Amino acid sequence: MIEISNLTFGYGLKSLLFNSLNLKLERGHIYGLLGKNGAGKSTLLKNIAGLVVPKAGFCKVNGHKSSRRVPSFLQEQFFIPEELYLPAVNAAQFAKGTAHFYPKFDLDMFWKILADFDVPHEGMLNKLSFGQQKKVLIALGLATNTSLLIMDEPTNGLDIPSKIQFRKVIASVLTDERCIIISTHQVRDLDSLIDTLIVLNNKEVVLNKSVDDILSKIQFVPASKAGSADVLYQESQSMGVNTIVAGREDTFGKVETELLFNAIVDGNNSVLTVLR
Ligand SMILES: Nc1ncnc2c1ncn2[C@@H]1O[C@H](COP(=O)(O)OP(=O)(O)OP(=O)(O)O)[C@@H](O)[C@H]1O
């Protein structure tokens, strides 16, 4: 669904952020985009959404070059930025103004998600708190029913009940037709939601693997359960899971995303070598 080919991008005369980057993303998945501060996550999302123009190469969504921003591309994608400023209108006016651009907009769904998020329906949106504004935009983005939904740090500013609600709502809207990309530092918020991890590091996509694929190759265990021979990465922590070991057929578990991310950006090549 998304084809990124030889994408080369930099802001102004600054050095390049991406140099011939390639990536393919498919429908029916929730992708988690991870990277250190400044790695270029937001910039990659903006390239996909056609908000910036590459120096070379391209991003295509459903066969349309993003940077051309043709109507058939725009009506099938919704981008929720990290920073947002909602206009001085109420939720009904905001939904009406937006629905116009999205043929599959579902107004009932918008009101339902707002209610689930406990956001007041009345009043001007620009007077809501940051977290409430974020929830309005998430509700709107989901209600557009676009095949591509891009969210940059969506759980930033959400309180704990809202994060739980967010996970429920996102899981319920994923269909085989939809591709959701979430950039985040709050990996623990989204651990159970993301089915494929993408890690950007040193201007490259160093990992693009499904959780199932990852778990078929490595396991996450407490140090006490790790045999010394197969330890790929270890963090010193007093308790809990802190060790990555090469896959063993007798173990099952979940991906400890934070641990995996640390191993990768720490320059630990053993983990990446096993995963590749
Ligand atoms: N509009 C801009 N003009 C010039 N440089 C920019 C602009 N936006 C981002 N940058 C630079 O591009 C680099 C990547 O920024 P980006 O926001 O894409 O990273 P990020 O991975 O999303 O970071 P964070 O995790 O801190 O949000 C940074 O060095 C940043 O200073």
The ligand as an SDF file (V2000), in Angstrom:
LIG
                    3D

 31 33  0  0  0  0  0  0  0  0999 V2000
   10.9420   22.2240    9.7060 N   0  0  0  0  0  0  0  0  0  0  0  0
   12.2090   21.8920    9.9310 C   0  0  0  0  0  0  0  0  0  0  0  0
   13.2170   22.6540    9.4730 N   0  0  0  0  0  0  0  0  0  0  0  0
   14.5170   22.3150    9.6730 C   0  0  0  0  0  0  0  0  0  0  0  0
   14.9060   21.2150   10.3480 N   0  0  0  0  0  0  0  0  0  0  0  0
   13.9370   20.4150   10.8330 C   0  0  0  0  0  0  0  0  0  0  0  0
   12.5490   20.7180   10.6620 C   0  0  0  0  0  0  0  0  0  0  0  0
   11.8210   19.7390   11.2610 N   0  0  0  0  0  0  0  0  0  0  0  0
   12.7190   18.8730   11.7890 C   0  0  0  0  0  0  0  0  0  0  0  0
   13.9700   19.2810   11.5420 N   0  0  0  0  0  0  0  0  0  0  0  0
   15.1980   18.5750   11.9340 C   0  0  0  0  0  0  0  0  0  0  0  0
   15.1730   17.2720   11.3690 O   0  0  0  0  0  0  0  0  0  0  0  0
   15.6680   16.3110   12.2950 C   0  0  0  0  0  0  0  0  0  0  0  0
   14.6260   15.2010   12.4980 C   0  0  0  0  0  0  0  0  0  0  0  0
   13.4800   15.7680   13.1040 O   0  0  0  0  0  0  0  0  0  0  0  0
   12.1610   14.9270   13.3620 P   0  0  0  0  0  0  0  0  0  0  0  0
   11.2120   15.8300   14.0540 O   0  0  0  0  0  0  0  0  0  0  0  0
   11.7320   14.2760   12.0950 O   0  0  0  0  0  0  0  0  0  0  0  0
   12.7190   13.7860   14.3380 O   0  0  0  0  0  0  0  0  0  0  0  0
   11.9200   12.8190   15.3090 P   0  0  0  0  0  0  0  0  0  0  0  0
   12.5490   11.4670   15.1620 O   0  0  0  0  0  0  0  0  0  0  0  0
   10.4590   12.8900   15.0400 O   0  0  0  0  0  0  0  0  0  0  0  0
   12.2870   13.4500   16.7190 O   0  0  0  0  0  0  0  0  0  0  0  0
   11.5100   13.4310   18.1210 P   0  0  0  0  0  0  0  0  0  0  0  0
   11.5450   12.0150   18.6070 O   0  0  0  0  0  0  0  0  0  0  0  0
   12.3500   14.3140   18.9780 O   0  0  0  0  0  0  0  0  0  0  0  0
   10.1170   13.9480   17.9030 O   0  0  0  0  0  0  0  0  0  0  0  0
   16.0070   17.0730   13.5680 C   0  0  0  0  0  0  0  0  0  0  0  0
   17.3900   17.2920   13.5750 O   0  0  0  0  0  0  0  0  0  0  0  0
   15.2720   18.3820   13.4400 C   0  0  0  0  0  0  0  0  0  0  0  0
   16.0020   19.4380   14.0100 O   0  0  0  0  0  0  0  0  0  0  0  0
  1  2  1  0
  2  3  1  0
  2  7  2  0
  3  4  2  0
  4  5  1  0
  5  6  2  0
  6  7  1  0
  6 10  1  0
  7  8  1  0
  8  9  2  0
  9 10  1  0
 10 11  1  0
 11 12  1  0
 11 30  1  0
 12 13  1  0
 13 14  1  0
 13 28  1  0
 14 15  1  0
 15 16  1  0
 16 17  2  0
 16 18  1  0
 16 19  1  0
 19 20  1  0
 20 21  2  0
 20 22  1  0
 20 23  1  0
 23 24  1  0
 24 25  2  0
 24 26  1  0
 24 27  1  0
 28 29  1  0
 28 30  1  0
 30 31  1  0
M  END
$$$$
